[in-house]
Amino acid sequence: QVQLVESGGGLVQPGGSLRLSCVASESKISILAMGWYRQAPGREREFVAVITKGNTTNFAESVRGRFTISRDSTENSVYLQMNNLKPEDTAVYYCNALVAESTLSYGQDYWGKGTLVTVSS
């Protein structure tokens, strides 16, 4: 089974920056897209950013202009550069990957266990 491992979370002051990383455990896979979701305490998980195999990107309006996403296809990794962080960015950030499967027409979604980002002064 494909496993996703996130890293890079931590405590940062408002206006600061963090870079999140996510690495897939299996290298012999075809990843169609990778992205990030987040879940704040007491709230539902929400979309943050995604990058496709063709390097098309999309961002939530709340992070557009502050966050950037990039992908390393060779290493099956995705990165989220978070700048000008705000207290409302505080959440557990989850990596997501859409992996091609021979038995599925669309693919299979995989999720990491999450990394905590806390933005506080």
C-alpha positions as CSV (number, residue, x, y, z in Angstrom):
1,Q,0.0,0.0,0.0
2,V,1.2,3.5,-0.8
3,Q,2.0,5.5,2.3
4,L,2.5,9.3,2.4
5,V,4.7,10.9,5.1
6,E,4.5,14.6,5.8
7,S,7.1,16.7,7.5
8,G,7.9,20.4,8.1
9,G,5.1,21.5,10.5
10,G,5.8,23.4,13.6
11,L,5.2,26.6,15.6
12,V,5.7,29.9,13.7
13,Q,4.7,33.5,14.4
14,P,2.3,35.4,12.2
15,G,4.0,36.6,9.1
16,G,6.5,33.8,9.2
17,S,7.1,30.9,6.8
18,L,7.1,27.2,6.7
19,R,7.8,24.6,4.1
20,L,5.9,21.3,4.2
21,S,7.1,18.1,2.5
22,C,5.3,14.9,1.6
23,V,7.1,11.8,0.3
24,A,5.4,8.7,-1.1
25,S,6.7,5.4,0.3
26,E,6.5,3.6,-3.1
27,S,8.6,4.8,-6.0
28,K,7.2,2.4,-8.6
29,I,3.8,4.2,-8.9
30,S,2.2,6.7,-11.2
31,I,1.0,9.7,-9.4
32,L,-1.6,11.8,-11.3
33,A,-1.8,14.6,-8.8
34,M,-0.6,15.5,-5.3
35,G,-2.0,18.2,-3.0
36,W,-2.6,19.4,0.5
37,Y,-5.7,19.7,2.7
38,R,-6.0,21.0,6.2
39,Q,-8.2,20.6,9.2
40,A,-8.5,23.1,12.0
41,P,-9.8,22.0,15.5
42,G,-13.6,21.7,15.3
43,R,-13.7,22.2,11.6
44,E,-14.1,20.0,8.5
45,R,-11.1,19.2,6.3
46,E,-10.7,21.8,3.6
47,F,-8.8,22.0,0.3
48,V,-5.6,24.0,0.3
49,A,-3.6,23.4,-2.9
50,V,-3.0,20.8,-5.7
51,I,-0.5,20.2,-8.5
52,T,-1.2,17.7,-11.3
53,K,1.1,15.5,-13.3
54,G,1.1,18.2,-15.9
55,N,2.1,20.8,-13.3
56,T,-1.2,22.5,-13.3
57,T,-1.8,24.1,-9.9
58,N,-4.9,25.3,-8.0
59,F,-5.2,27.0,-4.6
60,A,-7.9,27.8,-2.2
61,E,-8.8,31.5,-2.2
62,S,-7.8,31.9,1.4
63,V,-4.1,31.0,0.6
64,R,-3.8,32.3,-2.9
65,G,-0.8,34.6,-3.3
66,R,0.8,33.4,0.0
67,F,1.3,29.6,-0.6
68,T,3.0,27.9,-3.5
69,I,3.1,24.2,-4.4
70,S,5.7,22.2,-6.3
71,R,6.3,18.6,-7.2
72,D,9.3,16.4,-7.7
73,S,8.1,13.6,-10.0
74,T,11.4,11.7,-9.7
75,E,11.1,11.3,-6.0
76,N,7.2,11.3,-5.9
77,S,7.3,14.2,-3.5
78,V,5.2,17.4,-3.1
79,Y,6.1,20.6,-1.3
80,L,4.0,23.4,0.1
81,Q,5.8,26.7,0.7
82,M,3.7,28.8,3.1
83,N,4.6,32.5,3.4
84,N,3.0,35.3,5.4
85,L,1.3,32.8,7.7
86,K,-1.8,33.9,9.6
87,P,-3.3,32.5,12.8
88,E,-6.2,31.2,10.8
89,D,-3.7,28.9,8.9
90,T,-3.4,26.9,12.1
91,A,-4.4,23.3,11.3
92,V,-3.2,19.8,10.7
93,Y,-2.1,19.7,7.1
94,Y,-2.6,16.4,5.2
95,C,-0.9,15.3,2.1
96,N,-3.0,13.8,-0.6
97,A,-2.0,11.8,-3.7
98,L,-4.1,10.4,-6.6
99,V,-2.3,7.3,-7.8
100,A,-3.1,5.5,-11.0
101,E,-4.4,1.9,-10.6
102,S,-4.8,-0.7,-13.3
103,T,-8.1,-1.8,-12.0
104,L,-9.6,1.7,-11.5
105,S,-10.7,4.1,-14.2
106,Y,-9.9,7.2,-12.1
107,G,-7.3,6.1,-9.6
108,Q,-6.9,5.7,-5.8
109,D,-6.7,8.5,-3.3
110,Y,-4.1,8.2,-0.5
111,W,-3.7,10.3,2.6
112,G,-0.9,11.1,5.0
113,K,-1.3,11.2,8.7
114,G,-0.8,14.9,8.9
115,T,1.6,17.5,10.2
116,L,0.6,20.2,12.7
117,V,1.1,23.9,11.8
118,T,0.5,26.4,14.6
119,V,0.6,30.1,13.8
120,S,0.6,32.1,17.0
121,S,2.3,35.1,18.6
